[in-house]
Amino acid sequence: MEVIARCGFAADGDLDPAWSPVNADFTGLPPVLIQVGSTECLLPDAEMLARRCAEARVPTLLQIWDRAPHVHHASSDLLADARAAISDLAQFHQQVVTGRVPSTAFRHAG
């Protein structure tokens, strides 16, 4: 952690903006699907990422899955919500490939 802190913070204490992908220029990105659990520590990051994509006019779908654990897709053999998330991912991909790009939306899923 010391190396990360030493390299990530400038001498004046500011965080180097290059350390977080939300500081990137998203202009021209293809449509983005973000799936996150409602209790994940990454929820605020996912919401910020979705806002930044929308600001860059990138079609974005943010799905917030009720109490889904991180990478809940890996448990699709046990969790119906995980199977539904994978199905949504496939549907989103199909829409992008066929040119029926979804508009920006934020919704709770599962």
Helices and strands as residue ranges (DSSP letters): H 2-8, G 17-19, G 21-23, E 32-37, H 43-55, E 60-65, G 72-75, H 80-97, E 105-109
